[in-house]
Every structure is written in C-alpha cells, then in structure tokens.
Amino acid sequence: MRIPDQAECYKLMEQHGMLDNIRAHSLTVARLSEEILTELQANPAIPRPLPDQRLVIAGALLHDIAKTLCLDESCNHALLGAEMCRDSGYPEVADIVEEHVLLPSYDSKRYSQGYFTAREIVYYADKRVRHDEVVTLDKRLEYILTRYGKNDPKRHALICSNFNKCLQLEEHLFSWLSITPEKLGCCDVEQLHG
C-alpha cells in the first residue's frame, strides 16, 4: 500500500490549487480524524488491526483535493478527487476520498462489532468540521442545507438522509470511545503543519 506522507499531501494540495480555506478545513478534518483514531486505539476491546494512521491522515488531508476545481458544481469533487488520487498512485486514499461525502460502504453491523475503517473515520470527521471549526452534526447539517440545499426539497431530503446515516455512525463510534461527541476536538492532538 502506497500512502503519501504529509509533505506529499501538501504538494498535491498545491499542485491542484487547493484554496487556503479548503486547506484549513482539510487540516482540521485530519486533526479530528487523528483524535478519533487515537481514541479507538486506546480501547483494548476494539478489534485489531485498526486503520493505518498514515492512511487516515492522508485521506483526511486529501478528501477535498478536487473541491476547488468543483466549486462551480460542474463536477463531483469526491469522484474527481478519487480519480486524482488514483492517478497519483494512491488507490487506498482514493477510496476514502470517493466515499467521504455519502459513505456508500456504510455497515451498521460491522460498526456494532467495533470495526471501523479509515473511510468511516474521515467521513465522520468531515461532517463535524464547518470550515475549520469543529461543530455538532446539527450545526453542520444546517450549514450544508443552506449552502447546498438550494431550497430544493429533493436535495434537502438527500442531505438529511445522509446526515441520519452519520448520526447512526456517531452512535456506533462513540459507544466504543471514552469521550462524548461534544468533547471531540477538545484534546491536544499533535498539530499537523500545513
């Protein structure tokens, strides 16, 4: 498995013209993802092996690699970003990027048994970060509905359905962690430099 280190992730961000605000968001998602993984590692009851920390960080840093290019909504940033990561030789990172919006591999049974992959960690962390601030799922949903809902009832229903899935993931995830969702983002996880 080839995983880009942080320096390579930053190089890819630069190469693809990632805007500063999207980069700040990605850094916050990476810090939150790292915190979740650290909490999972602290629970000896969680099945091993856990996701590779380097993969979680790289997936979080690159999850919005195509966001700048797709701001005009002419493309799907998750699919384009996955393609960019595959083209760069990082297929495992591409899988995370591709699933970070909708998580089609959602598996409640697996989560109830304590099995979480880098995809779930990054998907959840992304839903908890509005711009570069850690917020509740309710606040993030409110922002997403306003920003992307376009007063379209069908879009609203799809967005709400996705967030309901994320709420269920949150319940599963935090049943294995020693902190509550409200405490996430309050820890001193080693800062990633960007």
ABEGO torsion letter per residue (X at the ends): XBBBBAAAAAAAAAAAGBBAAAAAAAAAAAAAAAAAAAAAAABAABBOBBBBAAAAAAAAAAAAAAAAAAAAGABBAAAAAAAAAAAAGBAAAAAAAAAAAAGAABBAAAAAAGBBBAAAAAAAAAAABBEABBBBAAAAAAAAAAAAAGGBAAAAAAAAAAAAAAAAAAAAAAAABABBAAABGABBBBBBBX
